[in-house]
Amino acid sequence: MKSAVSSSLFNSKILLNPNHLFRFFSLKSSFLPKLSPRSITNHTVKLPSSSTSARRSISSSMASSFNPEQARVPSALPLPAPPLTKFNIGLCQLSVSADKKRNISHAKKAIEEAASKGAKLVLLPEIWNSPYSNDSFPVYAEDIDAGGDASPSTAMLSEVSKRLKITIIGGSIPERVGDRLYNTCCVFGTDGELKAKHRKIHLFDIDIPGKITFMESKTLTAGETPTIVDTDVGRIGIGICYDIRFQELAMIYAARGAHLLCYPGAFNTTTGPLHWELLQRARATDNQLYVATCSPARDSGAGYTAWGHSTLVGPFGEVLATTEHEEDIIIAEIDYSILEQRRTSLPLNKQRRGDLYQLVDIQRLNSK
């Protein structure tokens, strides 16, 4: 297996400050349009009710004065034409044990079953080859770039994706690079090649008294690069679990032309019931794209209890497919033609207030 290519659409040699992947700018009031809200309202009211074209003209003029294209820096990329319009995605909600060989074999069978049911894209859970614990991460970690025997988990993903001619978003596994450990998602194309690696950017460090305390930063290092990748099933932005809480990352992906966001994740039974579906629907609705998540199945006897409920959400925030907490394989259809329909009905990209706020994509800005 070859080493990973650039995990973004941009120069892989860009050096990024992990604290400055993206940022918001709030502009001073001197950049506000000259027209006041009262004058806008009064001007609109004076129009005859039949003057639809005139209203649209004023609305267009107002939008132009708000500089929507400047709300993203650099300007948002147009949504690219996807390689195909419709396809099936498979979400493999897997049980995970302490037996690594069994986990790999079990994941392989699940991928094969999903493909046999028509899935062209298969998504695996976060940390599917290892128990989810700081004690386990160093023991189960693999050298992904070395491949082969040094990374049996990704060697399996490479073999299966090539044999079945499917795209695999390989959940995540602990990755070892020198003396550092990462929580890493690998994307394999239909040719079996490693197309991208996403290292979890936002580490899961939380303390909810009486409920759950977990500090990934005790063993893991945070990634430094947003990851978006062109595949045979469209342009996909990748996040891992806690990454979904940070809307800026999803906004960056949307501005880079993503059709779909994939988040392998292992929310717990404290935050899961409250936030898991809410966050997925929010990321999909705000950015008008598809969001897919995949969790491990729940094991109440494990040290960390996953919430489950792997889900596919559409660009209107609608839950298209989901499951409970047991092992399951979900097959659901993605139809990219709906993206333009939704964006035409709710033209958010043309209504942003670039005169008031900006989201800056540091990586794209530095690559110019």
C-alpha positions in Angstrom: 0.0 0.0 0.0 1.3 3.4 -1.0 1.7 6.3 1.4 -1.1 8.7 1.6 -1.4 11.5 -0.8 -2.3 15.0 0.2 -5.4 14.9 2.5 -6.8 18.1 1.0 -7.3 19.8 -2.3 -4.3 21.9 -1.7 -0.5 21.7 -1.2 0.3 19.0 1.3 3.5 20.8 2.3 1.7 23.8 3.8 2.7 24.2 7.4 -0.3 25.0 9.6 -0.5 26.3 13.2 -3.0 23.9 14.8 -4.7 26.8 16.5 -5.2 28.7 13.3 -6.9 26.3 10.9 -9.8 28.7 10.4 -10.9 31.9 12.0 -13.8 34.4 12.0 -13.4 38.1 11.3 -16.0 40.5 12.5 -15.8 43.7 10.5 -16.3 47.2 11.8 -19.6 49.0 11.4 -18.0 51.3 8.8 -18.4 48.4 6.4 -22.1 48.3 6.8 -24.3 49.2 3.8 -25.4 52.8 3.6 -29.0 51.8 3.4 -30.6 51.5 6.9 -33.1 48.7 7.8 -35.9 51.3 8.1 -35.3 52.8 4.7 -35.2 49.2 3.2 -38.5 48.4 4.8 -40.2 51.7 3.7 -38.9 51.3 0.2 -40.2 47.8 -0.1 -43.7 48.7 1.3 -44.2 51.4 -1.3 -44.0 48.9 -4.2 -47.3 47.7 -5.6 -48.1 44.1 -4.7 -47.8 43.1 -8.4 -44.3 44.4 -8.8 -42.7 41.0 -8.2 -39.8 41.6 -10.6 -39.1 44.9 -9.0 -39.0 43.3 -5.6 -36.6 40.7 -6.8 -34.4 43.4 -8.3 -34.2 45.3 -5.0 -33.7 42.0 -3.1 -30.8 41.2 -5.5 -29.4 44.7 -5.1 -29.6 44.4 -1.3 -27.8 41.0 -1.4 -25.1 42.5 -3.6 -24.5 45.3 -1.2 -24.1 42.8 1.6 -21.2 41.2 -0.3 -22.1 37.6 0.3 -19.1 36.3 -1.6 -16.9 38.0 1.0 -18.4 36.0 3.9 -15.9 33.2 2.9 -12.2 34.0 2.5 -11.1 32.9 0.0 -14.5 32.9 -1.8 -16.5 29.7 -1.6 -15.8 27.2 -4.4 -18.8 26.3 -6.6 -20.3 22.9 -5.9 -18.6 20.6 -8.4 -20.5 18.2 -10.6 -20.3 14.8 -8.9 -19.1 11.7 -10.7 -22.6 10.2 -10.2 -25.9 11.6 -8.9 -27.4 8.6 -7.0 -25.7 5.8 -5.0 -26.1 3.8 -1.9 -24.1 4.3 1.3 -23.5 1.6 3.9 -23.0 2.5 7.5 -21.5 -0.4 9.4 -22.3 -0.1 13.2 -19.9 -2.8 14.5 -19.3 -4.4 17.8 -15.7 -4.0 19.0 -13.8 -6.5 21.2 -10.3 -6.7 22.7 -9.3 -9.2 20.0 -7.8 -7.1 17.2 -7.7 -9.9 14.6 -11.4 -10.6 15.2 -12.2 -6.9 14.9 -10.5 -6.7 11.5 -12.1 -9.9 10.2 -15.5 -8.7 11.5 -15.2 -5.3 9.8 -14.2 -7.0 6.6 -17.3 -9.2 6.6 -19.5 -6.2 7.3 -18.0 -4.2 4.4 -18.6 -7.2 2.1 -22.2 -7.5 3.3 -22.8 -3.8 2.7 -21.3 -4.0 -0.8 -23.4 -7.1 -1.6 -26.5 -4.9 -0.7 -25.5 -2.3 -3.2 -23.3 0.1 -1.2 -20.8 2.1 -3.3 -19.5 4.0 -0.3 -19.0 2.3 3.1 -18.4 4.1 6.4 -16.9 2.4 9.5 -17.0 3.6 13.1 -14.5 5.5 15.1 -11.8 3.2 16.7 -13.2 0.0 15.3 -10.1 -2.1 15.7 -9.5 -1.4 19.4 -11.3 -0.8 22.6 -11.9 2.9 23.1 -9.5 3.8 26.0 -6.3 5.6 26.6 -4.7 2.4 27.7 -5.6 0.6 24.5 -4.6 3.3 22.0 -0.8 2.7 22.2 -1.2 -1.1 22.2 -3.4 -1.2 19.1 -1.8 1.6 17.1 -0.5 1.0 13.6 2.1 2.6 11.3 -0.3 3.4 8.5 2.3 4.8 6.1 4.3 1.6 6.4 1.3 -0.5 5.5 1.4 -4.3 5.2 2.1 -6.1 8.5 2.7 -2.8 10.2 -0.9 -1.8 9.5 -3.1 -4.9 9.2 -6.3 -2.8 9.6 -5.6 -0.5 6.6 -4.1 -3.4 4.6 -7.5 -5.1 4.8 -9.4 -1.9 3.8 -7.1 -1.5 0.8 -7.6 -5.1 -0.3 -11.4 -5.0 0.1 -11.9 -1.6 -1.6 -10.0 -2.7 -4.6 -11.6 -6.2 -4.9 -15.1 -4.8 -4.5 -14.5 -1.6 -6.4 -16.0 0.6 -3.6 -14.9 3.7 -1.7 -14.3 3.1 2.0 -14.2 5.8 4.7 -12.3 3.6 7.1 -13.7 4.9 10.4 -10.7 5.5 12.6 -7.9 3.6 14.2 -5.0 4.6 16.5 -2.1 5.7 14.3 1.6 5.7 15.5 4.0 8.2 13.9 7.3 8.1 15.8 6.5 8.8 19.4 3.1 10.3 18.6 -0.3 8.8 18.4 -3.3 10.0 16.4 -6.9 9.1 16.0 -6.9 8.7 12.2 -9.4 8.1 9.5 -8.2 6.6 6.2 -10.1 7.0 2.9 -9.6 4.2 0.2 -10.6 4.6 -3.4 -12.0 1.9 -5.7 -8.4 1.2 -6.8 -7.4 0.3 -3.3 -5.1 3.3 -2.9 -5.0 5.5 0.2 -6.6 8.7 -1.0 -6.5 10.7 2.2 -5.9 10.6 6.0 -7.7 12.7 8.5 -6.2 13.0 11.9 -8.8 14.0 14.5 -8.4 17.8 14.9 -10.4 18.4 18.1 -9.5 16.0 20.8 -12.2 14.6 23.1 -11.4 16.2 26.5 -14.5 16.5 28.7 -15.4 16.4 32.3 -19.1 16.1 33.2 -19.2 15.6 37.0 -20.9 12.4 38.0 -21.3 11.3 34.4 -18.2 11.0 32.3 -14.6 12.2 32.2 -12.3 11.4 29.3 -9.1 13.1 28.1 -7.9 11.9 24.7 -5.0 14.4 25.0 -3.4 12.1 27.6 -2.3 9.8 24.8 -3.3 11.4 21.5 -2.0 14.3 19.5 -4.4 16.6 17.6 -4.3 16.7 13.8 -3.5 19.9 12.0 -5.3 19.6 8.7 -8.9 19.7 7.5 -9.4 16.9 5.1 -11.5 17.0 2.0 -11.1 14.4 -0.8 -12.5 13.8 -4.3 -13.7 10.2 -4.7 -15.8 8.2 -7.2 -18.8 9.1 -5.1 -18.3 12.8 -4.8 -16.3 15.3 -2.8 -16.2 14.3 0.9 -15.2 16.2 4.0 -14.0 14.1 6.9 -14.3 14.7 10.6 -14.0 12.3 13.6 -16.5 12.3 16.4 -15.7 15.5 18.5 -14.9 17.3 15.3 -18.6 17.5 14.6 -19.2 19.9 17.4 -17.2 22.6 15.6 -19.3 24.1 12.9 -16.3 26.1 11.5 -14.8 22.9 10.2 -18.1 21.9 8.4 -18.4 25.4 7.0 -14.8 25.1 5.6 -15.7 21.9 3.9 -18.9 23.4 2.5 -17.0 26.3 1.1 -14.6 23.9 -0.5 -17.4 22.3 -2.4 -18.2 19.2 -0.4 -21.2 17.1 -1.3 -21.1 15.0 1.8 -19.5 15.1 5.3 -18.6 11.8 7.0 -18.1 11.6 10.8 -17.1 8.3 12.3 -17.9 8.8 15.9 -18.4 7.2 19.3 -20.6 9.5 21.3 -21.3 8.3 24.8 -24.6 7.6 26.6 -24.4 11.0 28.4 -24.0 13.3 25.5 -25.4 11.0 22.8 -29.1 11.3 23.6 -28.9 15.1 23.7 -26.4 16.0 21.0 -25.7 13.2 18.5 -28.6 13.6 16.1 -28.9 17.3 16.9 -25.3 18.0 15.7 -25.7 15.9 12.6 -28.9 17.7 11.5 -27.4 21.1 12.4 -24.2 20.5 10.2 -26.4 19.3 7.3 -28.9 22.1 7.6 -26.5 24.9 8.0 -24.3 23.8 5.1 -27.1 22.3 2.9 -25.3 19.0 2.2 -25.4 15.3 3.3 -24.0 14.2 6.7 -23.3 10.5 7.5 -22.1 9.2 10.8 -21.1 5.8 12.0 -20.8 4.6 15.6 -19.6 1.4 17.2 -22.4 -0.8 18.6 -23.1 -0.4 22.3 -21.3 -2.7 24.7 -22.7 -2.0 28.2 -19.8 -4.0 29.7 -17.1 -2.0 28.1 -15.1 0.7 29.9 -16.5 3.2 27.4 -20.2 2.8 26.3 -21.0 4.1 22.9 -24.4 5.6 22.1 -24.7 4.0 18.6 -27.5 5.4 16.4 -25.5 5.6 13.1 -27.3 8.0 10.8 -27.7 9.6 7.4 -29.0 13.1 7.3 -30.1 15.0 4.1 -29.4 18.6 3.2 -32.7 19.8 4.7 -31.8 18.4 8.1 -34.1 15.3 7.5 -33.1 12.0 9.0 -33.0 9.6 6.0 -31.9 6.5 7.8 -30.8 5.5 11.3 -30.6 2.6 13.7 -30.6 1.9 17.4 -27.6 0.8 19.5 -27.1 -2.8 18.4 -24.9 -4.1 15.6 -26.4 -3.2 12.3 -25.7 -2.3 8.6 -27.7 0.6 7.2 -28.1 0.9 3.5 -29.5 4.3 2.3 -29.6 6.3 -0.9 -27.8 9.6 -1.5 -29.2 11.8 -4.3 -26.9 14.7 -5.0 -29.5 16.4 -7.3 -31.4 17.4 -4.2 -28.5 19.7 -3.1 -29.1 22.2 -5.8 -32.9 22.0 -5.2 -32.4 22.8 -1.5 -29.9 25.6 -2.2 -32.2 27.2 -4.8 -35.2 27.1 -2.3 -33.0 28.5 0.5 -30.3 30.6 -1.2 -28.1 31.0 1.9 -24.9 31.4 -0.1 -26.4 34.5 -1.7 -27.7 35.9 1.5 -24.7 35.8 3.8 -23.5 39.2 5.2 -19.9 39.5 4.0 -20.1 43.1 5.2 -20.5 41.9 8.8 -18.6 38.6 9.2 -16.1 36.3 7.5 -14.9 32.7 7.8 -11.3 32.5 6.8 -9.9 29.2 5.5 -6.3 29.5 6.6 -5.1 26.6 4.5 -6.6 27.8 1.2 -5.5 31.4 2.0 -1.9 30.3 2.5 -1.9 28.1 -0.6 -2.4 31.1 -2.9 
